[in-house]
Amino acid sequence: MPVADVWRLLFCHSNLEESLAAAAPVLRAQLGITSVILQALDLERRLLVTVAEDKPADWSSSPPSRHEFTDEQLQSLLAWLREGRVHRGQPSSDALIERLLGSSSSLDALAGPLLDEDHGPLGVLLLLGDAGSFSQDHEAHATSLLEPFRVALATHRRVQELARLREVVEADNRALLSRLDRHRIVESIVGGDAGFKQVMSRVRQVAPTDVPVLLLGETGTGKE
């Protein structure tokens, strides 16, 4: 399977769900899968959360969108993720696949660990097919897909973090404006319309030159 096509399709949209939908037909044609699921790891809450998936509209075997792990299960999951090897199995006979898909599923699964060298385990790539669909050749194909999906998930997480930080900054700005009893932030100097106006007029006179300028001011307790 040309991995270059997967790289291109995964980054043809800014939205991860749309990118996965674009890449899924290629994966279906080459691997015979029925569904692709991308799960992100939330270490603090001990969760795996589905961030993007592509599946048939009438598909009734979708695994839960959130998996919560006990401490022991989480350590087992992290150990597998750090090994970096694709795992093949079915929920009925494989403990790891059962935890990822749920015990009610009868699908064949290829689970790929998504690991970042700097930030550690990121999540899981799940390629699902009918029972008996996958072989060792499919495992090799899945291994070649780990890098583009790792980068896609890492990019998604950075975008989400930037959005969160932007919300924090905007909330801080709103709180500041509320305390100042203002509706917006303007590019003006505090006091520029009052006592500071004459000072700014003199500054503008010398601004085009290389002449050094020393500003002296006074506070309520004396000269500074």
Salt bridges, closest charged atoms under 4 A:
ASP5 OD1 - ARG8 NH2 3.92
GLU18 OE1 - HIS13 ND1 3.70
ASP42 OD2 - ARG45 NE 2.71
GLU53 OE2 - LYS55 NZ 3.74
ASP54 OD2 - ARG28 NH2 2.43
ASP71 OD1 - ARG46 NH1 2.67
GLU83 OE1 - ARG85 NH2 3.26
ASP94 OD2 - HIS87 NE2 2.60
ASP116 OD1 - HIS119 ND1 3.12
ASP116 OD2 - ARG150 NH1 2.99
GLU139 OE2 - ARG88 NE 2.56
GLU147 OE2 - ARG150 NH2 2.73
GLU161 OE2 - ARG164 NH2 2.69
GLU170 OE2 - ARG166 NE 3.07
